[in-house]
Amino acid sequence: MNVENHVMPRQEQLIGLLGLGGDQPIQMLNLLKFHDIAQYDDPAEPTISGREAYMRYGMPMSALVAAKGGRIIFSAAIDHLVIGEVGELWDVAAIMEYPSRAAFVEIATSPEVATIGVHRKAGLKGQLLIQCSPTPAG
């Protein structure tokens, strides 16, 4: 398995997501890896950790998602790898729920997210964002 840890989605990934159709809620599994020190392009930004920079994005993003009908289902620090091997663990796993795939793309490409996205980009060393669907129990 090859893993490419990116920070921003490619346009074809968003188009592919919309192509799956449906207007039911979706869940997005976020695996986040932070820079030790935030990597801002603007030298006027403070010297803070990548986690702190990401939170400058995460707090208003959570409010924006909630205003559009979404919610945080789960968020936790990743402590230890129990099965498998990876070169480097992610720092945080989180699951966000969005009202639909279209709502996710609308939020992710909104001017509001573009404005706060500078903090996300500065804070993240990489991310995997995986759209999931609930499976029947059993």
N, C-alpha and C positions, 0 to 999 in steps of 0.2 A: 504494500500500500504506500503510495506516495502522497505526502501531505504538503500542500503549499499554503503557508500561513500568511494571509493578506489582511489589509486594513479596510479597503474599500471594495464594494461589489463591482463587477464588470457589467456593462449595459446588457450583454447577452444573458447574464445570470438573472437579472431582473425580468427580462422579457420571457425567459424560460419559466420563471416562477409564475408570472401572469398566465402563461400558456397552460398551466395545470388547471385553470378554471376554478369554479366554485365560489360561493360567497359565505362559506362557513368560517368560523374562527380558526386561525392557525397558530401554532406555537413555534417560536424560534429559539433554538438552543444556541446560546452564545458561549464560546470558549475564548477567554480573553487573556492575552499576555501583555504585561505592561513594560514600558521602558523603565529602567532604574531612575533616570532623570528625564523629565518631559523634553521632547524634541520640538520646540517651537521654532517656526521660521522667523518670527518677530523677536528680536533681542530685547524688546521692552517688556516681554512677558516675564513673570517671575520664575526663578529657578525652583521648581517643585518636582515631586516625584511624578512618574507616569500615572500612577494610581490617582494622585490628587488632580492631575490634569484631566484624566478621564471622568472623574466625578464632577468637574466643572461642565462637562457635557452630559453626564448621566442623570443628574438631578433634573435639569430642565427637559431632557429627553423623556424621562419617565412621566413628567407632568404633561407633556405634549401627547404622549401615547395614551395616557388616561383620559385626556380631553377628547380624544378621538375614539374612545370606547375600548381601549386595550388595557392591559395590566401586567404587572410583574407577578409571575407565578412562583418563582424560586430564584434565589441568588445566594451563593456561598463561595467561600474561599476553597480552593483545591489544596488538600493537605498532603495526599500520598497516593501513589500509583500502586494498585493492588494486583492487577493483571495486565500483562503486556509490557512493552518497552517503547519509550519515546526518548528523543534526545533531550527534551526540556518540557516540563509540565506547564500547562496553562496556569494562570493565577486565580481565575474566577470562572465559575460556570453559572449561567443564569438562563432562565426560560421566561420569555416575554410572550404574551398572547395578544394577537391583533384580531380585529373583527373579521378580516378577510385578507387574501393575498393583495387585492387591489388597495386596501387601506394601508397595508404595510408599505407598498411601493409609493403610495401618495405621501405618506409620512416621511419615508426615507429620502425622498427627492424634493421635499418641501424647502422653501427659502429659510424657514426657521431652523431646520436641521443643518442647512448649509452654513448658517451663521454660527451655530454652536459647534459645528463639526471640526473646527480648528483645534479644539481641546481634545476631541476624540483622536484625531490624527496625531497630535503631539504626545498623547499618553500611551497609545497602543503600539507595541512592538509588532503585534499581529493578532489576528482573530480568525476563528472559524465561525460562521453563522449558518446554521443548518435548519431548514424548515422541516418540521415534524408534524405528523398527524396522529391523533390518538388511535390506538388499536383496541379491539374488543378485549375485555378481560378474559384470562384463561388461556 
